[in-house]
Amino acid sequence: MKGARRHLTYANVLATVTAFVVLFGGAAYAANQLAKNSVGAKQLKKNAVTTAKIKKNAVTTAKLKKGAVTGAKVKGGSLGVADLSLPSMPFGRVVHRASWSGSVQGGGPGTPTLVTTTSYTQEAGSDDIYSGSVEVSPPPLTCEPPRALVANLYIDTPDLATALGENQVANGLFFDMKGNRSFPSRITLAPTAGGVRFQPGSPTPHTLSLFVTAVCKLSEPGIIVTGATIEVAGVK
């Protein structure tokens, strides 16, 4: 024992500590200084990379594999209109809607009365179809049968004197020939056969004008329009 103590000099102890630091400390240093690209998918333990270990905004579009994000991986209700490029999507949708409320008395026989106008721009490559509705008040007793209300929607025709048949894109009709029909509170405007405007090569502005004509036996325009809606559906 005394012999062992004689050999434990300061130099011997310092050499032993130095060797320990070199062997083990150096290994720890090397572990923290891995060579570039030395750790690949094979070196990662299964489930080692969790959501919490991914830096915020670290995964960008460029890092996503093509086709990796499918419809099944998108959370339901997470996408809204602001996230979609609607003009580029191949489906039918309402591209323009206009509403009006007021009080306009329908013109007598052969005398259309302008109810409202609205303007919009047709998208390039879109087939546009027109429809709508007209709200009316009950006709007075003086409006005896035969009676009718005719609503016509025209495109790019502010003056009916120059209107052509092709300018009419939607219409709504109500006829009561014998007084046995209740006057409706709403008359639907349906698209006409030639009312579709097909695929312009560039965005095209349009103006829509809604006219009504009231017809009574005594030629009294007693039917009053109290509201109207115009809708344009675009199909690509």
C-alpha positions as CSV (number, residue, x, y, z in Angstrom):
1,M,0.0,0.0,0.0
2,K,2.9,2.3,0.9
3,G,4.4,1.5,-2.4
4,A,1.2,2.5,-4.3
5,R,1.1,5.8,-2.5
6,R,4.7,6.5,-3.4
7,H,3.7,6.2,-7.1
8,L,0.6,8.6,-6.8
9,T,2.5,11.8,-7.5
10,Y,1.0,15.0,-8.8
11,A,2.2,14.3,-12.3
12,N,0.6,10.9,-12.3
13,V,-2.8,12.2,-11.2
14,L,-2.7,15.1,-13.7
15,A,-1.9,12.7,-16.5
16,T,-4.8,10.4,-15.5
17,V,-7.3,13.3,-15.4
18,T,-6.0,14.6,-18.8
19,A,-6.4,11.2,-20.4
20,F,-10.0,10.9,-19.0
21,V,-11.0,14.4,-20.4
22,V,-9.5,13.5,-23.8
23,L,-11.2,10.2,-24.1
24,F,-14.7,11.1,-22.8
25,G,-14.9,14.8,-23.1
26,G,-13.7,14.5,-26.7
27,A,-16.4,12.0,-27.5
28,A,-19.0,14.3,-26.1
29,Y,-17.6,17.2,-28.2
30,A,-17.7,15.0,-31.3
31,A,-21.3,14.1,-30.7
32,N,-22.3,17.7,-30.6
33,Q,-20.3,18.5,-33.8
34,L,-21.7,16.1,-36.3
35,A,-20.5,16.3,-39.8
36,K,-22.8,18.1,-42.3
37,N,-25.4,15.7,-43.8
38,S,-24.2,12.8,-41.6
39,V,-27.7,12.3,-39.9
40,G,-30.3,11.0,-42.4
41,A,-33.7,9.3,-42.2
42,K,-32.0,6.0,-41.2
43,Q,-30.3,7.6,-38.1
44,L,-33.6,9.0,-36.8
45,K,-35.5,7.0,-34.2
46,K,-39.1,6.2,-35.2
47,N,-41.4,9.0,-34.0
48,A,-38.4,11.0,-32.9
49,V,-39.5,14.2,-34.8
50,T,-42.7,15.4,-33.2
51,T,-44.8,18.4,-34.0
52,A,-43.4,20.2,-30.9
53,K,-39.8,19.8,-32.4
54,I,-40.6,21.4,-35.7
55,K,-39.8,25.1,-35.7
56,K,-42.7,27.4,-36.5
57,N,-43.0,28.2,-40.2
58,A,-40.1,25.8,-40.9
59,V,-42.1,23.7,-43.3
60,T,-42.7,25.7,-46.5
61,T,-44.3,24.9,-49.8
62,A,-41.0,24.0,-51.3
63,K,-40.5,21.3,-48.7
64,L,-43.8,19.6,-49.4
65,K,-43.8,16.6,-51.7
66,K,-46.0,17.0,-54.8
67,G,-49.4,15.5,-54.1
68,A,-48.6,15.1,-50.4
69,V,-51.5,17.3,-49.2
70,T,-54.7,15.7,-50.4
71,G,-58.3,16.5,-49.7
72,A,-58.4,13.9,-46.9
73,K,-55.6,15.8,-45.1
74,V,-57.4,19.2,-45.2
75,K,-59.5,19.9,-42.1
76,G,-63.2,20.2,-42.8
77,G,-64.3,23.9,-42.8
78,S,-60.7,25.2,-42.7
79,L,-60.9,26.7,-46.2
80,G,-63.0,29.7,-46.9
81,V,-63.8,31.9,-50.0
82,A,-60.7,34.0,-49.3
83,D,-58.5,30.9,-49.7
84,L,-59.9,30.0,-53.1
85,S,-59.2,31.4,-56.5
86,L,-62.8,31.4,-57.6
87,P,-62.4,32.7,-61.1
88,S,-60.1,29.7,-61.9
89,M,-62.4,27.0,-60.5
90,P,-64.5,24.9,-63.0
91,F,-68.0,25.1,-61.5
92,G,-71.1,27.2,-61.7
93,R,-71.6,29.9,-59.1
94,V,-73.4,33.2,-58.6
95,V,-71.0,35.8,-59.9
96,H,-73.3,38.8,-59.4
97,R,-76.4,39.6,-57.3
98,A,-78.4,42.8,-57.1
99,S,-81.4,43.6,-54.9
100,W,-83.8,46.5,-55.1
101,S,-86.7,47.7,-53.0
102,G,-89.1,50.6,-53.5
103,S,-92.4,51.3,-55.2
104,V,-92.8,51.3,-58.9
105,Q,-96.2,51.2,-60.7
106,G,-96.2,49.0,-63.7
107,G,-96.9,50.7,-67.0
108,G,-100.1,50.1,-68.8
109,P,-100.5,47.9,-71.9
110,G,-97.5,48.3,-74.2
111,T,-95.8,50.7,-71.8
112,P,-92.8,49.1,-70.0
113,T,-91.6,50.8,-66.9
114,L,-87.9,50.6,-65.8
115,V,-87.6,49.2,-62.3
116,T,-83.8,49.0,-61.7
117,T,-80.5,48.6,-63.4
118,T,-77.3,46.9,-62.3
119,S,-73.8,46.6,-63.8
120,Y,-71.2,43.8,-63.6
121,T,-68.2,42.4,-65.5
122,Q,-68.4,39.0,-67.1
123,E,-65.3,36.9,-66.5
124,A,-63.2,35.7,-69.5
125,G,-64.2,32.2,-70.5
126,S,-67.4,32.2,-68.5
127,D,-70.9,31.3,-69.7
128,D,-73.3,33.6,-67.9
129,I,-77.0,32.8,-67.3
130,Y,-79.5,35.3,-65.9
131,S,-82.5,34.9,-63.5
132,G,-84.2,36.8,-60.7
133,S,-87.6,37.6,-59.2
134,V,-90.0,40.5,-58.8
135,E,-92.0,41.3,-55.7
136,V,-95.5,42.8,-56.3
137,S,-98.3,44.2,-54.1
138,P,-101.9,42.9,-54.5
139,P,-103.6,44.7,-57.4
140,P,-106.4,47.0,-56.6
141,L,-110.0,46.1,-57.3
142,T,-110.0,48.3,-60.4
143,C,-107.5,46.0,-62.0
144,E,-110.0,43.6,-63.4
145,P,-109.3,40.5,-65.5
146,P,-107.9,39.9,-68.0
147,R,-104.9,41.1,-66.2
148,A,-101.2,40.4,-66.3
149,L,-97.8,41.4,-65.2
150,V,-94.8,41.0,-67.5
151,A,-91.2,41.4,-66.3
152,N,-88.4,41.4,-68.8
153,L,-84.6,41.5,-68.0
154,Y,-82.5,43.0,-70.8
155,I,-78.7,43.1,-71.2
156,D,-76.9,46.2,-72.5
157,T,-80.2,47.8,-73.5
158,P,-81.1,51.0,-71.5
159,D,-83.5,52.1,-74.2
160,L,-86.2,49.6,-75.2
161,A,-86.8,51.4,-78.4
162,T,-83.6,49.9,-79.8
163,A,-83.9,46.5,-78.1
164,L,-83.7,43.3,-80.0
165,G,-85.0,39.8,-79.0
166,E,-81.4,38.7,-78.4
167,N,-81.1,41.4,-75.7
168,Q,-83.7,39.8,-73.5
169,V,-82.0,37.4,-71.1
170,A,-84.8,36.5,-68.6
171,N,-88.5,37.1,-68.2
172,G,-91.4,36.4,-65.8
173,L,-95.1,36.3,-66.7
174,F,-98.4,36.1,-64.8
175,F,-101.8,35.9,-66.6
176,D,-105.2,35.9,-65.0
177,M,-107.7,35.8,-67.9
178,K,-111.0,35.1,-66.0
179,G,-110.3,36.3,-62.5
180,N,-110.0,32.8,-61.0
181,R,-106.3,33.1,-60.1
182,S,-104.8,34.7,-57.0
183,F,-102.2,37.3,-57.9
184,P,-98.8,36.1,-56.5
185,S,-96.6,38.2,-54.3
186,R,-93.5,37.1,-56.3
187,I,-93.0,36.4,-60.0
188,T,-89.9,34.4,-61.0
189,L,-87.7,35.5,-63.8
190,A,-86.4,32.5,-65.7
191,P,-83.6,32.5,-68.3
192,T,-84.7,32.8,-71.9
193,A,-83.6,30.4,-74.6
194,G,-81.2,32.8,-76.1
195,G,-80.2,34.5,-72.9
196,V,-76.8,32.9,-72.3
197,R,-73.7,35.0,-72.9
198,F,-70.9,32.7,-73.9
199,Q,-67.2,32.8,-73.0
200,P,-65.8,36.2,-73.9
201,G,-62.1,36.3,-74.6
202,S,-61.5,39.0,-72.1
203,P,-63.5,40.5,-69.1
204,T,-66.6,42.2,-70.6
205,P,-68.7,44.8,-68.7
206,H,-72.5,44.5,-68.9
207,T,-75.5,46.5,-67.8
208,L,-78.8,44.7,-66.9
209,S,-82.1,46.5,-67.0
210,L,-85.4,45.2,-65.5
211,F,-88.7,46.4,-67.0
212,V,-92.2,45.6,-66.0
213,T,-95.5,46.0,-67.8
214,A,-98.9,45.8,-66.0
215,V,-102.0,44.9,-68.0
216,C,-105.6,45.3,-66.7
217,K,-109.0,45.3,-68.5
218,L,-109.5,49.0,-67.9
219,S,-105.9,49.7,-69.0
220,E,-105.1,50.9,-65.5
221,P,-101.5,50.2,-64.3
222,G,-102.6,49.4,-60.8
223,I,-100.0,46.7,-60.1
224,I,-97.1,48.0,-58.0
225,V,-93.6,46.4,-57.9
226,T,-92.1,46.6,-54.4
227,G,-88.9,44.7,-54.8
228,A,-86.6,42.8,-57.3
229,T,-83.6,40.5,-57.3
230,I,-81.3,39.9,-60.2
231,E,-78.8,37.0,-60.2
232,V,-76.0,36.1,-62.7
233,A,-74.7,32.5,-62.6
234,G,-71.3,32.0,-64.2
235,V,-70.3,28.5,-65.5
236,K,-66.8,27.5,-66.6
